[in-house]
């Protein structure tokens, strides 16, 4: 079995969740080849044929990020870091294209065979925060993938994190429960 987890991460929280999901898939399928790939590196030849494609990203403005929301989010956090005299450490490539762009420009349509997929996001635990996972799931389906799980959200405590306690374990369990036909 080959599983690829594509993620967009601005401050490392979504990357942490992607890594935990990968650990869970590996626990459930010890012989599986599992690779976590930043969206900026997720070229078609790197994704290749997969038995399971998992895609995730942060939630911005109640949905998937846009180029503008990433710039605004990074600028806002940089300003906060300066005010509080703390380091500002975005992920490498955070300014680049996100999952939304990747679906539009890079991910080829699935053609034949089983194309199992799952969608996740990271989000704040607040009323009307929204969810990127449902948009990711919708785009996976429109590219010919079959969802093997309901889209899942993982909670962060603040814009830059950290993840809420227990979310990494919950992501690992969710990854282990993903079943490929």
N, C-alpha and C positions, 0 to 999 in steps of 0.2 A: 504494500500500500504506500502511496505517495501523497502526502498532505502538504499544502502550501498555505501559509497564513500571511496575508498581505495586510499591512497596517499603515495608518497615517498617525503620527504622534508629534505633538508640538513640544511637550515638556516631559515626555517619558512615561506617562501613565498608560497610554494606550499600548505602547511597546511592552510594558510590563504585563499587561493583560494578554497580549498576543503571545508572549513567551510562556505564560502560565497555561494558556489554551494548548499550546504546542506540547508542553509537559504532560497535560492530561491526555492528549491524543496518543502520545508515546506510551503512557502507562497502560492505556486500553489496547494498544496495538504495538507491542514491544519490537516487532520487526519492521515497523513503519519507518519510512524516510520522511522526516518532518523538517520543514524549513520555514523560518519566519523571515519575511522580506519587507523592508520599508517600501512604501508605495513609489518612492523616487527610483528604486532599483527593480521594480516589478515589471520588467520587460517581458513580452510574450515568450521569448526563447528561454528566459529564466523560469517562468511559470511552467511552461511545457505542459505535457499531459499530466493531469492530476486525478487522483481518486477522490480527493476532498479539497475544495478551495474555501478558505475561511477569510472573510474580509471585514475589517473594522476601522473605525476612526472616531475622533472626538465629535461631540455634539456642539454646534455653534448656532445660536439664534434659532433654536428649536429644530434643527435638522443637520444635514451634512455641511461641512465647511465649504466655503467658497474662497477664492483668492482674496477677496476683500475682507472676509471675516477673519482669515488667518492673519493678514496684515494688521487689522485692527486689534486682534487679540494679542499678538506679539508686541505691538507698540504700547498697548495698555499695560501689559505685564512688565515691560521694560521701564515704563514710567513709574509704576509701583515699586519696582526693585530699587530704582534710583532714590525715590522718596524715603524708603525704609532702609536704605544703605545695605542692601543685601545683593548677593550675586544674581544675575539674570542668565539662565542657562537653558535656552531652547535646544531642542533636538537638532542634530545636523539635518539640513534639508527642510526645516520647518517652513521656510518661506516659499518653498517650491510647490509644485502641483500636489493636489490632494487626491483623495479617493474619487471624488466627483469627476475631476479631470481625467483620472486614470480610466474610469468606465467609458468616458466619452472618447478619449484619444488612444488608449492602449489595449485594453482587454478585448481580445477577439471573441466573437460569438462561439459558443460551444457547438460542436457539429454532431458527432455520433457518440453512442455509448452512454454510460452513466456519468453524469456531471453533478456530483453531490456538492452542496455548498451550504455555508452558514454565515450569518451576519451578526456583528456585535458593535457596540459603541461604548464610549465612556461619557458620563454625564454628571451634572450636579444633581443633588437631591433637593430639588426645589420645585414648587408648583409651577407648571407651565414651562419647565425646562426643555421639554421636547425630547426627541430621540433621533439620532442619525441612523440607527440600525434598520429601521423600517424602510428608509430610502435606499440603503445599501441592499437590503433584501429584494426590493422591487427591481433594482437595476440588475442584480444577479439573475432573477427570473427572466428579465427581458433579454438577457444575453444567452438564455437557453439552459441555465443551471436550475437544478431541483433542490429546494431547501430541505435539509434533513432535520432542522430544528427551528423553533420559533426564534426570531431575532432577540438578542439578549443585550441588556444594558448593565454596565458596571459603574459603580458610584465613586466619584472623586470628592474629596472634602473641599477643595478650593480650585481655582483655575489652574494653578500649577501643581496641584496635588497637595497632599499625598492621596493615594487610594484609600478608601474607607477600609478600616480593619476587616479582614476576612474576605475581601473582594478577590484577592489573588487566589485564595483557596477555592472560592466559588467558581472562578474562571477555569481553574484546573479541572474541577469536577464537571463543568459544562463541556470542556474539551473532551474529557474521557467518555462522556455520554453521547458524543456525536457518532452516529452510526452510518456507515457507508454500505449500500446494498450490494 
